[in-house]
Amino acid sequence: MHQVLLNLVLNSIQAVEETEHKTIKITIDKMNEKTGRIVIADTGKGMKQEEQNHIFEPFFTNKEKGVGLGLTLSYRLIKENNGDIYVKSYLNSGTKFVILLPLSEEQEAILS
């Protein structure tokens, strides 16, 4: 999960570089008794719907130096851990990634 969070935060940092108002917000909470939620939201440049439809596909990128594997790897790691990831983005307004993961008993106690 460390790699997943690193990928998403780095993407957010790159997204806000070109904007005047730079904000990245990370929240971690309990969605319900069995599911934890991590939200990474930024005020970056956002994405068109067409981009959102393909961002988890291998080799899809809109970056000059990107290879398009960061979000693909993140998606796979989340799925391997019985989780899910969603994205919602608006051009010139920002992007929000929501990660849902099952909680262990220890994590349930920490977030209670």
Secondary structure, DSSP 8 states (H G I E B T S, - for coil): -HHHHHHHHHHHHHHHTTSSS--EEEEEEESSSSEEEEEEEE-S----HHHHTTTTSTT---SSS--S-HHHHHHHHHHHTT-EEEEEEETTTEEEEEEEEE--HHHHHHH-
